[in-house]
Amino acid sequence: MIIKLFFTHSKLIELKPILLFLILSFLSIGCKLNDNSLQGEYGSNLPPETDDLPPLLDPPVLQSLDSQVVSDTEIKLTWNSTGSGNFIIAYQIGSTPPSDCESGTIISNVSSSPYTVSGLNNNNTYSFKVCGTNGKIFSTGRIASAKTMTYCGYRKDRVPYANSGDSGIDGSTENKAFTICTSVQLTTISSNLDKYFKLVSDIDLSDVSTPPHVTGSFTGTFDGQGHLIKYFTGTSLFNQLGTGGVIKNIGMVGASSSTSRGLLAEVV
């Protein structure tokens, strides 16, 4: 509807208050509270605005949680759950898990089970709490604990050395040294006489029929790091210490030698 106001002799027709009220009332016909759609000759049939958002799905709920030691630096977590969504893993050193899934060390946006937590310290107990999340809230978490292996407990069967196959390890420097856990690994020093080695555990030879013996002239570095070689019997640990060779920080307990040239090296 179009309302026109006419001008007569350049003067606006004066509207009486009661007439103005009637006009405004007439214009308001058809308009309803909370109805913001426009209708009529110049209107639109757009739907009214709304602030409603899609409802959030409930976060996944864990039914169980198990832990399995994989190595000296890794623990695998496996769980069963209902519902859909992601998971958060919270963990810390010790036998007490984090109080919630926002405490301790956090691993977020985990999509599924199982998950292997890496970069842990060897021979340490870790406690975990795993929760489901929909991005806003967490479900009640499940807890589990496990102790990582000792360094040598995981690497005793490796050859030729305890850290053979690890990234960047070539024995060229102290930071890239080959590590020794067993008498067999100790004997294989003979194959790399100019390299850097570290003993990372005491070695007990009481039940070893063939004692370790490094043949050739050793020109590398052997750092015992304060560990002991126990009950050694034989000629000597190293055959010969060559120019530039270093043997240090090593102790021998209950040892006996068939030569008078020394327990560590026959010829120095």
PyRosetta script that sets phi, psi and omega in degrees:
from pyrosetta import init, pose_from_sequence

init()
pose = pose_from_sequence("MIIKLFFTHSKLIELKPILLFLILSFLSIGCKLNDNSLQGEYGSNLPPETDDLPPLLDPPVLQSLDSQVVSDTEIKLTWNSTGSGNFIIAYQIGSTPPSDCESGTIISNVSSSPYTVSGLNNNNTYSFKVCGTNGKIFSTGRIASAKTMTYCGYRKDRVPYANSGDSGIDGSTENKAFTICTSVQLTTISSNLDKYFKLVSDIDLSDVSTPPHVTGSFTGTFDGQGHLIKYFTGTSLFNQLGTGGVIKNIGMVGASSSTSRGLLAEVV")
pose.set_psi(1, 136.2)
pose.set_omega(1, -178.1)
pose.set_phi(2, -109.5)
pose.set_psi(2, 127.8)
pose.set_omega(2, 177.6)
pose.set_phi(3, -103.8)
pose.set_psi(3, 124.2)
pose.set_omega(3, 179.9)
pose.set_phi(4, -114.2)
pose.set_psi(4, 137.2)
pose.set_omega(4, 174.0)
pose.set_phi(5, -110.4)
pose.set_psi(5, 123.7)
pose.set_omega(5, -177.1)
pose.set_phi(6, -97.1)
pose.set_psi(6, 149.4)
pose.set_omega(6, 178.4)
pose.set_phi(7, -108.1)
pose.set_psi(7, 135.3)
pose.set_omega(7, 177.4)
pose.set_phi(8, -123.6)
pose.set_psi(8, 121.7)
pose.set_omega(8, -180.0)
pose.set_phi(9, 55.2)
pose.set_psi(9, 42.2)
pose.set_omega(9, 176.6)
pose.set_phi(10, 61.2)
pose.set_psi(10, 20.2)
pose.set_omega(10, 177.9)
pose.set_phi(11, -123.0)
pose.set_psi(11, 132.2)
pose.set_omega(11, 176.8)
pose.set_phi(12, -69.9)
pose.set_psi(12, 132.6)
pose.set_omega(12, 178.4)
pose.set_phi(13, -59.7)
pose.set_psi(13, 129.4)
pose.set_omega(13, -178.3)
pose.set_phi(14, -77.0)
pose.set_psi(14, 125.6)
pose.set_omega(14, 179.8)
pose.set_phi(15, -96.4)
pose.set_psi(15, 129.4)
pose.set_omega(15, 175.5)
pose.set_phi(16, -72.3)
pose.set_psi(16, 150.3)
pose.set_omega(16, -178.7)
pose.set_phi(17, -53.0)
pose.set_psi(17, -41.8)
pose.set_omega(17, -177.3)
pose.set_phi(18, -67.5)
pose.set_psi(18, -34.4)
pose.set_omega(18, 178.3)
pose.set_phi(19, -69.1)
pose.set_psi(19, -40.7)
pose.set_omega(19, 178.3)
pose.set_phi(20, -61.2)
pose.set_psi(20, -40.1)
pose.set_omega(20, 179.2)
pose.set_phi(21, -62.6)
pose.set_psi(21, -41.9)
pose.set_omega(21, -178.9)
pose.set_phi(22, -66.0)
pose.set_psi(22, -38.7)
pose.set_omega(22, 179.5)
pose.set_phi(23, -64.4)
pose.set_psi(23, -46.0)
pose.set_omega(23, -179.3)
pose.set_phi(24, -64.5)
pose.set_psi(24, -37.5)
pose.set_omega(24, 178.5)
pose.set_phi(25, -65.2)
pose.set_psi(25, -39.3)
pose.set_omega(25, -179.3)
pose.set_phi(26, -64.6)
pose.set_psi(26, -38.9)
pose.set_omega(26, -179.6)
pose.set_phi(27, -67.8)
pose.set_psi(27, -25.7)
pose.set_omega(27, -176.6)
pose.set_phi(28, -83.4)
pose.set_psi(28, -5.4)
pose.set_omega(28, -179.7)
pose.set_phi(29, -64.1)
pose.set_psi(29, 136.1)
pose.set_omega(29, 179.3)
pose.set_phi(30, 91.5)
pose.set_psi(30, -15.6)
pose.set_omega(30, 177.2)
pose.set_phi(31, -87.8)
pose.set_psi(31, 134.3)
pose.set_omega(31, -178.0)
pose.set_phi(32, -123.6)
pose.set_psi(32, 147.5)
pose.set_omega(32, 175.5)
pose.set_phi(33, -61.6)
pose.set_psi(33, 143.7)
pose.set_omega(33, 177.6)
pose.set_phi(34, 65.9)
pose.set_psi(34, 16.5)
pose.set_omega(34, 176.0)
pose.set_phi(35, -117.8)
pose.set_psi(35, 101.4)
pose.set_omega(35, -175.5)
pose.set_phi(36, -100.9)
pose.set_psi(36, 16.0)
pose.set_omega(36, 175.4)
pose.set_phi(37, -82.0)
pose.set_psi(37, 148.0)
pose.set_omega(37, -179.3)
pose.set_phi(38, -105.0)
pose.set_psi(38, 133.4)
pose.set_omega(38, -180.0)
pose.set_phi(39, -135.6)
pose.set_psi(39, 161.1)
pose.set_omega(39, 178.4)
pose.set_phi(40, 116.4)
pose.set_psi(40, -164.3)
pose.set_omega(40, -173.3)
pose.set_phi(41, -61.0)
pose.set_psi(41, -38.7)
pose.set_omega(41, -178.2)
pose.set_phi(42, -113.5)
pose.set_psi(42, 17.3)
pose.set_omega(42, -175.0)
pose.set_phi(43, -91.3)
pose.set_psi(43, -176.5)
pose.set_omega(43, 180.0)
pose.set_phi(44, -137.3)
pose.set_psi(44, 153.7)
pose.set_omega(44, 178.6)
pose.set_phi(45, -101.0)
pose.set_psi(45, 33.3)
pose.set_omega(45, 178.0)
pose.set_phi(46, -64.6)
pose.set_psi(46, 140.8)
pose.set_omega(46, 177.7)
pose.set_phi(47, -69.7)
pose.set_psi(47, 155.2)
pose.set_omega(47, 178.7)
pose.set_phi(48, -64.3)
pose.set_psi(48, 149.0)
pose.set_omega(48, 178.1)
pose.set_phi(49, -69.2)
pose.set_psi(49, 155.1)
pose.set_omega(49, 177.3)
pose.set_phi(50, -144.3)
pose.set_psi(50, 148.4)
pose.set_omega(50, 177.5)
pose.set_phi(51, -100.3)
pose.set_psi(51, 6.2)
pose.set_omega(51, -177.5)
pose.set_phi(52, -69.7)
pose.set_psi(52, 136.1)
pose.set_omega(52, 176.7)
pose.set_phi(53, -112.6)
pose.set_psi(53, 154.8)
pose.set_omega(53, 177.0)
pose.set_phi(54, -59.8)
pose.set_psi(54, 140.2)
pose.set_omega(54, -178.6)
pose.set_phi(55, -66.9)
pose.set_psi(55, 143.4)
pose.set_omega(55, 176.9)
pose.set_phi(56, -73.7)
pose.set_psi(56, 139.4)
pose.set_omega(56, 174.3)
pose.set_phi(57, -74.7)
pose.set_psi(57, 150.6)
pose.set_omega(57, 176.2)
pose.set_phi(58, -64.1)
pose.set_psi(58, 144.1)
pose.set_omega(58, 178.0)
pose.set_phi(59, -67.8)
pose.set_psi(59, 156.6)
pose.set_omega(59, 177.1)
pose.set_phi(60, -62.5)
pose.set_psi(60, 145.3)
pose.set_omega(60, -178.6)
pose.set_phi(61, -110.7)
pose.set_psi(61, 125.2)
pose.set_omega(61, 179.8)
pose.set_phi(62, -77.8)
pose.set_psi(62, 133.6)
pose.set_omega(62, 176.9)
pose.set_phi(63, -95.4)
pose.set_psi(63, -29.0)
pose.set_omega(63, -178.7)
pose.set_phi(64, -158.3)
pose.set_psi(64, 161.2)
pose.set_omega(64, 177.1)
pose.set_phi(65, -148.6)
pose.set_psi(65, 125.9)
pose.set_omega(65, 178.4)
pose.set_phi(66, -124.8)
pose.set_psi(66, 150.0)
pose.set_omega(66, 177.8)
pose.set_phi(67, -122.0)
pose.set_psi(67, 145.2)
pose.set_omega(67, 179.7)
pose.set_phi(68, -139.3)
pose.set_psi(68, 127.4)
pose.set_omega(68, 178.3)
pose.set_phi(69, -73.7)
pose.set_psi(69, 127.0)
pose.set_omega(69, -179.5)
pose.set_phi(70, -99.9)
pose.set_psi(70, -41.5)
pose.set_omega(70, -177.8)
pose.set_phi(71, -157.4)
pose.set_psi(71, -164.6)
pose.set_omega(71, 178.3)
pose.set_phi(72, -77.7)
pose.set_psi(72, -8.8)
pose.set_omega(72, -179.8)
pose.set_phi(73, -130.5)
pose.set_psi(73, 5.8)
pose.set_omega(73, -173.8)
pose.set_phi(74, -136.4)
pose.set_psi(74, 140.6)
pose.set_omega(74, 172.9)
pose.set_phi(75, -132.9)
pose.set_psi(75, 129.9)
pose.set_omega(75, -179.7)
pose.set_phi(76, -97.2)
pose.set_psi(76, 130.9)
pose.set_omega(76, 177.5)
pose.set_phi(77, -107.3)
pose.set_psi(77, 133.2)
pose.set_omega(77, 179.4)
pose.set_phi(78, -129.9)
pose.set_psi(78, 132.7)
pose.set_omega(78, -179.3)
pose.set_phi(79, -142.0)
pose.set_psi(79, 158.7)
pose.set_omega(79, 170.9)
pose.set_phi(80, -111.2)
pose.set_psi(80, 144.5)
pose.set_omega(80, -177.5)
pose.set_phi(81, -150.7)
pose.set_psi(81, 162.1)
pose.set_omega(81, 172.7)
pose.set_phi(82, -117.2)
pose.set_psi(82, 152.9)
pose.set_omega(82, -179.0)
pose.set_phi(83, 89.6)
pose.set_psi(83, 177.4)
pose.set_omega(83, -178.2)
pose.set_phi(84, -123.4)
pose.set_psi(84, 153.2)
pose.set_omega(84, -178.4)
pose.set_phi(85, 142.4)
pose.set_psi(85, -174.0)
pose.set_omega(85, 179.4)
pose.set_phi(86, -99.5)
pose.set_psi(86, 179.5)
pose.set_omega(86, -178.1)
pose.set_phi(87, -132.3)
pose.set_psi(87, 153.9)
pose.set_omega(87, 175.7)
pose.set_phi(88, -123.1)
pose.set_psi(88, 132.9)
pose.set_omega(88, 177.3)
pose.set_phi(89, -109.7)
pose.set_psi(89, 124.7)
pose.set_omega(89, 175.1)
pose.set_phi(90, -118.5)
pose.set_psi(90, 135.6)
pose.set_omega(90, -178.6)
pose.set_phi(91, -149.9)
pose.set_psi(91, 163.4)
pose.set_omega(91, 177.1)
pose.set_phi(92, -158.4)
pose.set_psi(92, 161.0)
pose.set_omega(92, 178.1)
pose.set_phi(93, -72.0)
pose.set_psi(93, 138.8)
pose.set_omega(93, 178.9)
pose.set_phi(94, 118.1)
pose.set_psi(94, 175.9)
pose.set_omega(94, -177.0)
pose.set_phi(95, -89.8)
pose.set_psi(95, -2.3)
pose.set_omega(95, 178.9)
pose.set_phi(96, -106.0)
pose.set_psi(96, 122.5)
pose.set_omega(96, -179.2)
pose.set_phi(97, -74.7)
pose.set_psi(97, 164.8)
pose.set_omega(97, 174.3)
pose.set_phi(98, -57.4)
pose.set_psi(98, 151.0)
pose.set_omega(98, -177.9)
pose.set_phi(99, -68.9)
pose.set_psi(99, -26.2)
pose.set_omega(99, 177.9)
pose.set_phi(100, -153.3)
pose.set_psi(100, -179.7)
pose.set_omega(100, -176.4)
pose.set_phi(101, -88.2)
pose.set_psi(101, 16.3)
pose.set_omega(101, 173.0)
pose.set_phi(102, -118.3)
pose.set_psi(102, 12.8)
pose.set_omega(102, -179.5)
pose.set_phi(103, -119.8)
pose.set_psi(103, 162.1)
pose.set_omega(103, -179.8)
pose.set_phi(104, 74.9)
pose.set_psi(104, -157.4)
pose.set_omega(104, 174.9)
pose.set_phi(105, -83.9)
pose.set_psi(105, 129.3)
pose.set_omega(105, -171.4)
pose.set_phi(106, -110.0)
pose.set_psi(106, 132.9)
pose.set_omega(106, 168.6)
pose.set_phi(107, -118.4)
pose.set_psi(107, 113.3)
pose.set_omega(107, -175.0)
pose.set_phi(108, -106.6)
pose.set_psi(108, 170.6)
pose.set_omega(108, 177.0)
pose.set_phi(109, 56.9)
pose.set_psi(109, 39.0)
pose.set_omega(109, 174.1)
pose.set_phi(110, -81.1)
pose.set_psi(110, 123.6)
pose.set_omega(110, -171.0)
pose.set_phi(111, -87.9)
pose.set_psi(111, -27.2)
pose.set_omega(111, -174.5)
pose.set_phi(112, -161.2)
pose.set_psi(112, 169.5)
pose.set_omega(112, 176.2)
pose.set_phi(113, -100.2)
pose.set_psi(113, 146.2)
pose.set_omega(113, 0.8)
pose.set_phi(114, -85.6)
pose.set_psi(114, 169.3)
pose.set_omega(114, 177.4)
pose.set_phi(115, -139.3)
pose.set_psi(115, 131.1)
pose.set_omega(115, -180.0)
pose.set_phi(116, -100.9)
pose.set_psi(116, 118.3)
pose.set_omega(116, 176.7)
pose.set_phi(117, -85.3)
pose.set_psi(117, 124.4)
pose.set_omega(117, -176.2)
pose.set_phi(118, -118.4)
pose.set_psi(118, 176.5)
pose.set_omega(118, 178.7)
pose.set_phi(119, 76.9)
pose.set_psi(119, 20.4)
pose.set_omega(119, -179.6)
pose.set_phi(120, -85.3)
pose.set_psi(120, 166.6)
pose.set_omega(120, 177.1)
pose.set_phi(121, -89.4)
pose.set_psi(121, 143.8)
pose.set_omega(121, -179.0)
pose.set_phi(122, -70.5)
pose.set_psi(122, 150.8)
pose.set_omega(122, 175.8)
pose.set_phi(123, 58.9)
pose.set_psi(123, 39.5)
pose.set_omega(123, 178.3)
pose.set_phi(124, -129.2)
pose.set_psi(124, 144.6)
pose.set_omega(124, 174.8)
pose.set_phi(125, -87.5)
pose.set_psi(125, 132.0)
pose.set_omega(125, 177.2)
pose.set_phi(126, -122.4)
pose.set_psi(126, 140.3)
pose.set_omega(126, 177.4)
pose.set_phi(127, -117.1)
pose.set_psi(127, 139.0)
pose.set_omega(127, -172.0)
pose.set_phi(128, -124.1)
pose.set_psi(128, 149.2)
pose.set_omega(128, 167.5)
pose.set_phi(129, -131.2)
pose.set_psi(129, 128.6)
pose.set_omega(129, 179.8)
pose.set_phi(130, -117.9)
pose.set_psi(130, 129.6)
pose.set_omega(130, -179.6)
pose.set_phi(131, -125.4)
pose.set_psi(131, 149.4)
pose.set_omega(131, 169.6)
pose.set_phi(132, -86.7)
pose.set_psi(132, 151.8)
pose.set_omega(132, 179.5)
pose.set_phi(133, -145.9)
pose.set_psi(133, 147.3)
pose.set_omega(133, 173.6)
pose.set_phi(134, -106.3)
pose.set_psi(134, 13.8)
pose.set_omega(134, -178.5)
pose.set_phi(135, 96.8)
pose.set_psi(135, -15.1)
pose.set_omega(135, -179.4)
pose.set_phi(136, -121.8)
pose.set_psi(136, -44.9)
pose.set_omega(136, -176.7)
pose.set_phi(137, -129.4)
pose.set_psi(137, 161.1)
pose.set_omega(137, 179.9)
pose.set_phi(138, -109.8)
pose.set_psi(138, 147.2)
pose.set_omega(138, 170.0)
pose.set_phi(139, -83.7)
pose.set_psi(139, 166.2)
pose.set_omega(139, 177.7)
pose.set_phi(140, -61.0)
pose.set_psi(140, 128.6)
pose.set_omega(140, -174.7)
pose.set_phi(141, -82.7)
pose.set_psi(141, 163.0)
pose.set_omega(141, 171.9)
pose.set_phi(142, -111.5)
pose.set_psi(142, 152.3)
pose.set_omega(142, -175.2)
pose.set_phi(143, -122.9)
pose.set_psi(143, 155.6)
pose.set_omega(143, 176.7)
pose.set_phi(144, -161.2)
pose.set_psi(144, 155.9)
pose.set_omega(144, 178.7)
pose.set_phi(145, -135.4)
pose.set_psi(145, 155.0)
pose.set_omega(145, 176.4)
pose.set_phi(146, -161.2)
pose.set_psi(146, 155.4)
pose.set_omega(146, 179.5)
pose.set_phi(147, -111.7)
pose.set_psi(147, 126.5)
pose.set_omega(147, 178.4)
pose.set_phi(148, -65.9)
pose.set_psi(148, 155.4)
pose.set_omega(148, 179.1)
pose.set_phi(149, -67.5)
pose.set_psi(149, 158.3)
pose.set_omega(149, 168.3)
pose.set_phi(150, -67.8)
pose.set_psi(150, 158.8)
pose.set_omega(150, -178.3)
pose.set_phi(151, -55.4)
pose.set_psi(151, -49.9)
pose.set_omega(151, -177.2)
pose.set_phi(152, -77.5)
pose.set_psi(152, -24.4)
pose.set_omega(152, 177.8)
pose.set_phi(153, -60.6)
pose.set_psi(153, -29.7)
pose.set_omega(153, -179.6)
pose.set_phi(154, -90.6)
pose.set_psi(154, -21.6)
pose.set_omega(154, -167.7)
pose.set_phi(155, -118.1)
pose.set_psi(155, 9.2)
pose.set_omega(155, -177.7)
pose.set_phi(156, -65.1)
pose.set_psi(156, -29.1)
pose.set_omega(156, -177.0)
pose.set_phi(157, -92.2)
pose.set_psi(157, 0.3)
pose.set_omega(157, 179.0)
pose.set_phi(158, -75.5)
pose.set_psi(158, 147.8)
pose.set_omega(158, 177.5)
pose.set_phi(159, -136.4)
pose.set_psi(159, 149.0)
pose.set_omega(159, -3.0)
pose.set_phi(160, -78.4)
pose.set_psi(160, -16.5)
pose.set_omega(160, -177.3)
pose.set_phi(161, -129.0)
pose.set_psi(161, 168.8)
pose.set_omega(161, -173.5)
pose.set_phi(162, -64.5)
pose.set_psi(162, -31.9)
pose.set_omega(162, -179.4)
pose.set_phi(163, -109.4)
pose.set_psi(163, 19.9)
pose.set_omega(163, 175.9)
pose.set_phi(164, -60.6)
pose.set_psi(164, 133.9)
pose.set_omega(164, -178.7)
pose.set_phi(165, 94.9)
pose.set_psi(165, -14.7)
pose.set_omega(165, 176.9)
pose.set_phi(166, -70.4)
pose.set_psi(166, 147.3)
pose.set_omega(166, -177.2)
pose.set_phi(167, -61.8)
pose.set_psi(167, 131.8)
pose.set_omega(167, 174.1)
pose.set_phi(168, 79.3)
pose.set_psi(168, 2.4)
pose.set_omega(168, -177.5)
pose.set_phi(169, -91.5)
pose.set_psi(169, 118.8)
pose.set_omega(169, 178.1)
pose.set_phi(170, -141.3)
pose.set_psi(170, 2.5)
pose.set_omega(170, 177.9)
pose.set_phi(171, 75.3)
pose.set_psi(171, 11.0)
pose.set_omega(171, -174.9)
pose.set_phi(172, -79.8)
pose.set_psi(172, -27.1)
pose.set_omega(172, -178.4)
pose.set_phi(173, -141.4)
pose.set_psi(173, 175.2)
pose.set_omega(173, 178.4)
pose.set_phi(174, -60.7)
pose.set_psi(174, -40.9)
pose.set_omega(174, -179.4)
pose.set_phi(175, -72.7)
pose.set_psi(175, -16.2)
pose.set_omega(175, 179.4)
pose.set_phi(176, -116.2)
pose.set_psi(176, 25.1)
pose.set_omega(176, -174.2)
pose.set_phi(177, -66.5)
pose.set_psi(177, 147.9)
pose.set_omega(177, 169.4)
pose.set_phi(178, -74.4)
pose.set_psi(178, 141.1)
pose.set_omega(178, -179.6)
pose.set_phi(179, -107.1)
pose.set_psi(179, 148.0)
pose.set_omega(179, -174.9)
pose.set_phi(180, -121.4)
pose.set_psi(180, 128.6)
pose.set_omega(180, 177.2)
pose.set_phi(181, -120.2)
pose.set_psi(181, -23.8)
pose.set_omega(181, -172.2)
pose.set_phi(182, -132.0)
pose.set_psi(182, 166.5)
pose.set_omega(182, 178.1)
pose.set_phi(183, -66.1)
pose.set_psi(183, -33.6)
pose.set_omega(183, 177.9)
pose.set_phi(184, -64.3)
pose.set_psi(184, -45.3)
pose.set_omega(184, 178.0)
pose.set_phi(185, -63.9)
pose.set_psi(185, -34.6)
pose.set_omega(185, 178.5)
pose.set_phi(186, -64.3)
pose.set_psi(186, -43.2)
pose.set_omega(186, -179.5)
pose.set_phi(187, -63.8)
pose.set_psi(187, -33.1)
pose.set_omega(187, -177.3)
pose.set_phi(188, -74.0)
pose.set_psi(188, -0.4)
pose.set_omega(188, 169.9)
pose.set_phi(189, -56.8)
pose.set_psi(189, -27.4)
pose.set_omega(189, -179.9)
pose.set_phi(190, -55.1)
pose.set_psi(190, -23.4)
pose.set_omega(190, -178.5)
pose.set_phi(191, -85.8)
pose.set_psi(191, -11.2)
pose.set_omega(191, -177.8)
pose.set_phi(192, -141.6)
pose.set_psi(192, 66.8)
pose.set_omega(192, -170.5)
pose.set_phi(193, -70.1)
pose.set_psi(193, -13.1)
pose.set_omega(193, -177.8)
pose.set_phi(194, -108.4)
pose.set_psi(194, 13.7)
pose.set_omega(194, -175.4)
pose.set_phi(195, -98.5)
pose.set_psi(195, 173.1)
pose.set_omega(195, 178.9)
pose.set_phi(196, -98.8)
pose.set_psi(196, 130.6)
pose.set_omega(196, -178.2)
pose.set_phi(197, -129.1)
pose.set_psi(197, 148.4)
pose.set_omega(197, 174.7)
pose.set_phi(198, -130.8)
pose.set_psi(198, 131.5)
pose.set_omega(198, 172.7)
pose.set_phi(199, -86.3)
pose.set_psi(199, 125.1)
pose.set_omega(199, -173.5)
pose.set_phi(200, -112.1)
pose.set_psi(200, 6.4)
pose.set_omega(200, 178.5)
pose.set_phi(201, -160.8)
pose.set_psi(201, 152.9)
pose.set_omega(201, 170.7)
pose.set_phi(202, -62.1)
pose.set_psi(202, 148.4)
pose.set_omega(202, 176.7)
pose.set_phi(203, -120.0)
pose.set_psi(203, 119.7)
pose.set_omega(203, 179.0)
pose.set_phi(204, -98.4)
pose.set_psi(204, 118.5)
pose.set_omega(204, -176.1)
pose.set_phi(205, -104.2)
pose.set_psi(205, 14.2)
pose.set_omega(205, -175.3)
pose.set_phi(206, -63.1)
pose.set_psi(206, -28.3)
pose.set_omega(206, -179.6)
pose.set_phi(207, -109.7)
pose.set_psi(207, 15.8)
pose.set_omega(207, -178.6)
pose.set_phi(208, -98.9)
pose.set_psi(208, 121.7)
pose.set_omega(208, -177.0)
pose.set_phi(209, -75.7)
pose.set_psi(209, -34.5)
pose.set_omega(209, 179.3)
pose.set_phi(210, -113.7)
pose.set_psi(210, 107.2)
pose.set_omega(210, -177.2)
pose.set_phi(211, -68.1)
pose.set_psi(211, 152.8)
pose.set_omega(211, 179.0)
pose.set_phi(212, -67.5)
pose.set_psi(212, 145.7)
pose.set_omega(212, 177.4)
pose.set_phi(213, -154.3)
pose.set_psi(213, 119.3)
pose.set_omega(213, -179.8)
pose.set_phi(214, -88.5)
pose.set_psi(214, 114.9)
pose.set_omega(214, -179.0)
pose.set_phi(215, -86.6)
pose.set_psi(215, 165.4)
pose.set_omega(215, 178.7)
pose.set_phi(216, 84.1)
pose.set_psi(216, -170.3)
pose.set_omega(216, -178.8)
pose.set_phi(217, -105.4)
pose.set_psi(217, 113.1)
pose.set_omega(217, -175.3)
pose.set_phi(218, -83.5)
pose.set_psi(218, 119.8)
pose.set_omega(218, 179.7)
pose.set_phi(219, -116.0)
pose.set_psi(219, 5.9)
pose.set_omega(219, 178.9)
pose.set_phi(220, -91.8)
pose.set_psi(220, -153.5)
pose.set_omega(220, 178.5)
pose.set_phi(221, -125.6)
pose.set_psi(221, 130.1)
pose.set_omega(221, 174.4)
pose.set_phi(222, -118.9)
pose.set_psi(222, 111.8)
pose.set_omega(222, -179.2)
pose.set_phi(223, -106.6)
pose.set_psi(223, 111.5)
pose.set_omega(223, 179.8)
pose.set_phi(224, -74.5)
pose.set_psi(224, -12.0)
pose.set_omega(224, 178.0)
pose.set_phi(225, 51.8)
pose.set_psi(225, 32.2)
pose.set_omega(225, 177.3)
pose.set_phi(226, 83.5)
pose.set_psi(226, 3.7)
pose.set_omega(226, -179.6)
pose.set_phi(227, -82.5)
pose.set_psi(227, 169.0)
pose.set_omega(227, -175.7)
pose.set_phi(228, -117.4)
pose.set_psi(228, 146.3)
pose.set_omega(228, 166.5)
pose.set_phi(229, -109.5)
pose.set_psi(229, 117.5)
pose.set_omega(229, -170.8)
pose.set_phi(230, -104.8)
pose.set_psi(230, 138.5)
pose.set_omega(230, 171.8)
pose.set_phi(231, 60.4)
pose.set_psi(231, 42.4)
pose.set_omega(231, 175.5)
pose.set_phi(232, -73.9)
pose.set_psi(232, 133.6)
pose.set_omega(232, 172.7)
pose.set_phi(233, -133.0)
pose.set_psi(233, 130.8)
pose.set_omega(233, -178.2)
pose.set_phi(234, 156.9)
pose.set_psi(234, -159.8)
pose.set_omega(234, -180.0)
pose.set_phi(235, -81.5)
pose.set_psi(235, -61.5)
pose.set_omega(235, 178.6)
pose.set_phi(236, -163.4)
pose.set_psi(236, 161.8)
pose.set_omega(236, -179.4)
pose.set_phi(237, -70.0)
pose.set_psi(237, -46.7)
pose.set_omega(237, 176.7)
pose.set_phi(238, -113.1)
pose.set_psi(238, 141.4)
pose.set_omega(238, 178.4)
pose.set_phi(239, -69.3)
pose.set_psi(239, -49.4)
pose.set_omega(239, -176.4)
pose.set_phi(240, -151.1)
pose.set_psi(240, 140.4)
pose.set_omega(240, 175.2)
pose.set_phi(241, -101.3)
pose.set_psi(241, 111.7)
pose.set_omega(241, -176.4)
pose.set_phi(242, -87.4)
pose.set_psi(242, -175.0)
pose.set_omega(242, -178.5)
pose.set_phi(243, -61.3)
pose.set_psi(243, 126.6)
pose.set_omega(243, 179.9)
pose.set_phi(244, 83.8)
pose.set_psi(244, -5.8)
pose.set_omega(244, -179.6)
pose.set_phi(245, -72.8)
pose.set_psi(245, 144.1)
pose.set_omega(245, -178.2)
pose.set_phi(246, -133.7)
pose.set_psi(246, 129.5)
pose.set_omega(246, 170.3)
pose.set_phi(247, -124.3)
pose.set_psi(247, 120.8)
pose.set_omega(247, -173.1)
pose.set_phi(248, -145.8)
pose.set_psi(248, 161.8)
pose.set_omega(248, 172.3)
pose.set_phi(249, 55.3)
pose.set_psi(249, 38.6)
pose.set_omega(249, -179.0)
pose.set_phi(250, -123.7)
pose.set_psi(250, 139.1)
pose.set_omega(250, 176.5)
pose.set_phi(251, -119.0)
pose.set_psi(251, 151.2)
pose.set_omega(251, 178.7)
pose.set_phi(252, -128.8)
pose.set_psi(252, 128.4)
pose.set_omega(252, -175.7)
pose.set_phi(253, -123.3)
pose.set_psi(253, 134.8)
pose.set_omega(253, 177.4)
pose.set_phi(254, 64.8)
pose.set_psi(254, 30.5)
pose.set_omega(254, -175.7)
pose.set_phi(255, -92.7)
pose.set_psi(255, 153.1)
pose.set_omega(255, 172.7)
pose.set_phi(256, -141.9)
pose.set_psi(256, 144.2)
pose.set_omega(256, -176.2)
pose.set_phi(257, -125.8)
pose.set_psi(257, 145.7)
pose.set_omega(257, 178.4)
pose.set_phi(258, -88.7)
pose.set_psi(258, 4.9)
pose.set_omega(258, 178.1)
pose.set_phi(259, -134.4)
pose.set_psi(259, 158.2)
pose.set_omega(259, 179.4)
pose.set_phi(260, -95.6)
pose.set_psi(260, 10.8)
pose.set_omega(260, -174.5)
pose.set_phi(261, -87.7)
pose.set_psi(261, -4.5)
pose.set_omega(261, 177.6)
pose.set_phi(262, 119.4)
pose.set_psi(262, 147.7)
pose.set_omega(262, -178.7)
pose.set_phi(263, -76.1)
pose.set_psi(263, -33.6)
pose.set_omega(263, -176.3)
pose.set_phi(264, -81.4)
pose.set_psi(264, -42.9)
pose.set_omega(264, -178.4)
pose.set_phi(265, -150.1)
pose.set_psi(265, 137.3)
pose.set_omega(265, -179.8)
pose.set_phi(266, -69.0)
pose.set_psi(266, -45.0)
pose.set_omega(266, -177.0)
pose.set_phi(267, -123.4)
pose.set_psi(267, 120.9)
pose.set_omega(267, 179.9)
pose.set_phi(268, -119.3)
pose.dump_pdb("model.pdb")
